[in-house]
C-alpha cells in the first residue's frame, strides 16, 4: 500500500515541479494520478505553507499550515472521525503535494481472523481505519512516522481458519475422503485374502465336510466348513465363520447315493 505511493515520488516531482497555484491542466493531472492509484483517496497542494487545492471536492482554498516531507498520521479526521494517513512530497522549493491514503482494507484475512497495523507500538489501526488502540498520541496533531515505525499483524481465529479451509477446499477434501475409503477397503480385502491363504498353507485352517441329507436320510451333498485346526484352540478347535466370510465356502453336490 505505502510502496505504490513512495515509488511514484519521482513521477510526481517530474510532473509538477513547476506548479504553484495549480492550473486546470495540473488539476486534471492530479485527478488522473488519484484515479490511477488504487491506494490514494485524494491529493492536496501546499504552496508557500498554504493549502491551496484538493482533488477531494475539487476545491481551491487557503489554509496556513507548514508542510514537511514524509509519512504522517492524524488520529482523528474532522471528516471521518477516524485516523488519516498521508505522504507528503516536495515537488519544488515552495510546493508540496500531500497524498492521502484510502482506509486500510484487510479483506484477505477477514475470513480467518483480523489484521491491523501498529505505529510506534502504541497505536493500532484495524480494517477501514478503525482505531483499536491509542495510548499516547494526541488526536489533534499530525504525527510524523517512517515505515520502520509501522508493522502489520494478523490475529488468526483457529475456528474461522478451519471453516475457511474446508469451505474453499471441500471438493478436494471430498475426493480425498472417497479415495481414502476406497483404498482402505481394497487394502483390507487384500490383507484378509493373504491372511486366509497363509492359514490354509500352514494347515491352521482346515476344511471339514458337513453332510447334506434329503428327507429320506440320504446324503446328497456336503457343505465345506472351515475350522481352526492349530495352536491353542484344542483339537478340532472352534468353528470359524462360514466359508462365505473367509472366501473358502463352496457347496458341491455328489450324485445321489442309493441304499
VEXDREN-2710 file (C-alpha; in Angstrom, 1 decimal):
% VEXDREN-2710
k/r/px/py/pz
1/UNK/0.0/0.0/0.0
2/UNK/2.7/2.5/1.0
3/UNK/5.1/1.3/-1.6
4/UNK/2.9/2.3/-4.5
5/UNK/2.9/6.0/-3.5
6/UNK/6.6/6.0/-2.4
7/UNK/7.6/4.5/-5.8
8/UNK/5.6/7.3/-7.6
9/UNK/7.6/10.0/-5.8
10/UNK/9.9/10.8/-8.8
11/UNK/6.9/10.8/-11.1
12/UNK/5.2/13.5/-9.0
13/UNK/8.3/15.6/-8.9
14/UNK/8.8/15.4/-12.6
15/UNK/5.2/16.2/-13.5
16/UNK/4.6/19.0/-11.0
17/UNK/8.0/20.6/-10.4
18/UNK/6.8/23.9/-11.9
19/UNK/3.4/24.0/-10.1
20/UNK/2.5/26.9/-7.8
21/UNK/-1.3/27.5/-7.8
22/UNK/-2.5/24.5/-9.8
23/UNK/-3.8/25.3/-13.3
24/UNK/-6.8/23.5/-14.8
25/UNK/-4.3/21.2/-16.7
26/UNK/-2.4/20.5/-13.5
27/UNK/-5.7/19.8/-11.6
28/UNK/-6.7/17.3/-14.2
29/UNK/-3.3/15.6/-14.0
30/UNK/-3.7/15.4/-10.2
31/UNK/-7.1/13.8/-10.5
32/UNK/-5.7/11.4/-13.1
33/UNK/-3.0/10.4/-10.6
34/UNK/-5.6/9.7/-7.9
35/UNK/-7.8/7.6/-10.3
36/UNK/-4.8/5.6/-11.5
37/UNK/-3.6/4.7/-8.0
38/UNK/-5.9/2.3/-6.1
39/UNK/-4.3/3.2/-2.7
40/UNK/-4.9/7.0/-3.0
41/UNK/-8.0/8.8/-2.0
42/UNK/-7.0/12.5/-2.7
43/UNK/-4.1/14.9/-3.1
44/UNK/-3.7/18.3/-1.6
45/UNK/-1.4/21.1/-2.9
46/UNK/0.6/23.1/-0.4
47/UNK/2.2/26.3/-1.7
48/UNK/4.2/28.6/0.5
49/UNK/2.9/26.7/3.6
50/UNK/-0.7/27.2/2.5
51/UNK/-3.2/24.5/1.4
52/UNK/-4.4/25.9/-1.9
53/UNK/-6.1/23.0/-3.7
54/UNK/-7.5/19.5/-3.1
55/UNK/-8.8/16.9/-5.5
56/UNK/-11.3/16.0/-2.9
57/UNK/-14.3/18.1/-4.0
58/UNK/-12.1/19.9/-6.5
59/UNK/-11.6/22.8/-4.0
60/UNK/-9.4/25.9/-4.2
61/UNK/-8.9/27.3/-0.7
62/UNK/-6.2/28.7/1.5
63/UNK/-5.3/27.3/4.9
64/UNK/-2.0/28.2/6.6
65/UNK/0.0/25.2/7.6
66/UNK/3.6/24.3/7.4
67/UNK/4.5/21.2/5.3
68/UNK/7.0/18.5/6.0
69/UNK/8.1/15.6/3.8
70/UNK/7.4/12.0/4.7
71/UNK/4.6/10.0/6.3
72/UNK/2.2/11.4/8.8
73/UNK/-0.9/10.3/10.7
74/UNK/-3.7/12.3/12.2
75/UNK/-5.5/10.3/14.8
76/UNK/-9.0/11.8/14.2
77/UNK/-10.0/13.3/10.9
78/UNK/-12.6/16.1/11.0
79/UNK/-14.5/14.4/8.2
80/UNK/-14.5/10.7/9.1
81/UNK/-13.5/10.9/12.8
82/UNK/-11.0/8.1/12.0
83/UNK/-7.2/8.1/11.7
84/UNK/-6.0/9.5/8.4
85/UNK/-2.6/8.6/6.9
86/UNK/-0.8/10.7/4.3
87/UNK/2.5/11.0/2.5
88/UNK/4.0/14.5/1.6
89/UNK/6.3/15.1/-1.3
90/UNK/8.2/18.3/-2.0
91/UNK/8.0/18.8/-5.8
92/UNK/9.6/22.3/-5.9
93/UNK/11.2/24.7/-3.4
94/UNK/7.8/26.2/-2.4
95/UNK/5.3/23.5/-3.4
96/UNK/4.4/20.2/-1.7
97/UNK/1.9/17.5/-2.6
98/UNK/0.2/15.7/0.2
99/UNK/-1.1/12.3/-0.8
100/UNK/-3.9/10.9/1.3
101/UNK/-4.3/7.1/1.6
102/UNK/-7.5/5.2/1.3
103/UNK/-8.6/3.4/4.5
104/UNK/-6.8/0.2/5.2
105/UNK/-8.6/-2.9/3.9
106/UNK/-7.7/-6.3/5.2
107/UNK/-10.4/-8.3/3.4
108/UNK/-7.9/-11.1/2.6
109/UNK/-7.7/-12.1/6.3
110/UNK/-11.3/-11.4/7.3
111/UNK/-12.4/-15.0/6.9
112/UNK/-9.6/-16.3/9.2
113/UNK/-9.3/-13.6/11.8
114/UNK/-8.4/-9.9/11.6
115/UNK/-5.5/-7.7/10.6
116/UNK/-4.2/-4.4/11.9
117/UNK/-1.3/-2.0/11.7
118/UNK/0.7/-0.7/14.6
119/UNK/2.6/2.6/14.8
120/UNK/5.2/3.3/17.4
121/UNK/3.9/0.2/19.3
122/UNK/1.3/2.4/20.9
123/UNK/-1.3/2.8/18.1
124/UNK/-3.3/0.0/16.5
125/UNK/-5.4/0.7/13.4
126/UNK/-7.7/-2.0/12.1
127/UNK/-9.8/-2.6/9.0
128/UNK/-11.3/0.6/7.4
129/UNK/-9.0/2.7/9.6
130/UNK/-10.8/1.7/12.8
131/UNK/-8.8/2.9/15.8
132/UNK/-8.3/-0.1/18.0
133/UNK/-5.8/1.4/20.5
134/UNK/-4.1/4.8/21.1
135/UNK/-2.3/5.1/24.4
136/UNK/-0.1/8.1/23.6
137/UNK/-0.7/10.2/20.6
138/UNK/-2.8/13.4/20.5
139/UNK/-5.9/13.3/18.3
140/UNK/-5.5/16.9/17.1
141/UNK/-1.9/16.9/15.9
142/UNK/-0.3/15.2/12.9
143/UNK/2.5/12.8/13.8
144/UNK/5.4/12.0/11.5
145/UNK/6.5/8.4/11.1
146/UNK/8.7/6.2/8.9
147/UNK/8.0/2.8/7.5
148/UNK/10.2/1.3/10.2
149/UNK/7.6/2.6/12.8
150/UNK/4.8/0.6/11.1
151/UNK/4.1/-3.1/11.4
152/UNK/1.4/-5.3/10.1
153/UNK/-0.1/-8.1/12.2
154/UNK/-2.7/-10.8/11.7
155/UNK/-4.6/-12.4/14.6
156/UNK/-5.8/-15.8/13.4
157/UNK/-9.0/-17.4/14.8
158/UNK/-8.4/-21.2/14.5
159/UNK/-12.2/-21.9/14.2
160/UNK/-12.6/-19.4/11.3
161/UNK/-9.4/-20.6/9.7
162/UNK/-10.6/-24.3/9.7
163/UNK/-14.0/-23.3/8.3
164/UNK/-12.4/-21.2/5.6
165/UNK/-10.1/-24.1/4.6
166/UNK/-13.0/-26.6/4.4
167/UNK/-15.2/-24.1/2.5
168/UNK/-12.5/-23.4/-0.1
169/UNK/-11.2/-26.9/-0.4
170/UNK/-14.3/-29.1/0.2
171/UNK/-14.2/-30.6/-3.3
172/UNK/-10.6/-31.8/-2.8
173/UNK/-11.4/-33.0/0.7
174/UNK/-14.4/-35.0/-0.6
175/UNK/-12.3/-36.6/-3.3
176/UNK/-9.6/-37.3/-0.7
177/UNK/-12.1/-38.9/1.6
178/UNK/-13.6/-41.1/-1.2
179/UNK/-10.1/-42.2/-2.4
180/UNK/-9.1/-42.9/1.2
181/UNK/-12.2/-45.0/1.9
182/UNK/-11.7/-47.0/-1.4
183/UNK/-8.0/-47.6/-0.7
184/UNK/-8.8/-48.7/2.9
185/UNK/-11.5/-51.2/1.6
186/UNK/-9.2/-52.7/-1.1
187/UNK/-6.3/-52.9/1.3
188/UNK/-8.4/-54.6/3.9
189/UNK/-9.7/-57.1/1.4
190/UNK/-6.2/-57.9/0.2
191/UNK/-4.8/-58.3/3.7
192/UNK/-7.7/-60.6/4.6
193/UNK/-7.1/-62.7/1.4
194/UNK/-3.4/-63.0/2.1
195/UNK/-4.1/-64.0/5.8
196/UNK/-6.6/-66.7/4.8
197/UNK/-4.2/-68.1/2.1
198/UNK/-1.4/-68.3/4.6
199/UNK/-3.6/-70.0/7.2
200/UNK/-4.6/-72.6/4.6
201/UNK/-1.0/-73.2/3.5
202/UNK/0.1/-73.8/7.1
203/UNK/-2.9/-76.1/7.9
204/UNK/-4.1/-73.6/10.5
205/UNK/-7.4/-73.5/8.8
206/UNK/-8.7/-77.0/7.7
207/UNK/-11.7/-78.0/5.7
208/UNK/-14.4/-80.2/7.2
209/UNK/-17.4/-81.7/5.3
210/UNK/-20.8/-81.3/6.8
211/UNK/-23.2/-83.8/5.0
212/UNK/-26.4/-82.6/3.4
213/UNK/-29.2/-85.2/3.5
214/UNK/-32.6/-85.4/2.0
215/UNK/-35.9/-86.2/3.6
216/UNK/-35.2/-89.9/3.4
217/UNK/-31.8/-89.5/5.1
218/UNK/-29.8/-90.0/2.0
219/UNK/-26.5/-88.0/1.7
220/UNK/-27.0/-85.8/-1.4
221/UNK/-24.1/-83.5/-0.9
222/UNK/-21.9/-81.7/1.6
223/UNK/-21.0/-78.2/2.7
224/UNK/-17.4/-77.3/3.4
225/UNK/-16.8/-75.6/6.7
226/UNK/-13.5/-74.0/7.8
227/UNK/-12.3/-74.9/11.3
228/UNK/-9.4/-73.5/13.2
229/UNK/-7.1/-76.5/13.5
230/UNK/-3.9/-75.2/15.0
231/UNK/-2.2/-73.8/18.1
232/UNK/-4.0/-73.2/21.3
233/UNK/-7.5/-73.9/20.1
234/UNK/-7.7/-77.6/21.0
235/UNK/-8.1/-80.5/18.6
236/UNK/-10.8/-79.7/16.1
237/UNK/-11.0/-76.3/17.7
238/UNK/-13.9/-73.9/17.4
239/UNK/-15.7/-73.3/14.3
240/UNK/-14.8/-70.2/12.3
241/UNK/-17.4/-68.2/10.5
242/UNK/-18.8/-69.9/7.4
243/UNK/-16.6/-70.0/4.4
244/UNK/-18.5/-67.1/2.9
245/UNK/-16.8/-64.8/5.3
246/UNK/-13.3/-66.3/4.7
247/UNK/-13.7/-66.7/1.0
248/UNK/-13.5/-70.5/1.5
249/UNK/-17.1/-71.8/1.5
250/UNK/-18.5/-73.5/-1.5
251/UNK/-21.3/-76.0/-1.9
252/UNK/-20.9/-79.1/-4.0
253/UNK/-23.2/-81.9/-4.8
254/UNK/-22.5/-85.6/-5.3
255/UNK/-24.6/-88.0/-7.2
256/UNK/-27.4/-89.3/-5.2
257/UNK/-26.4/-92.4/-3.3
258/UNK/-28.9/-95.3/-3.2
259/UNK/-29.3/-97.5/-0.2
END
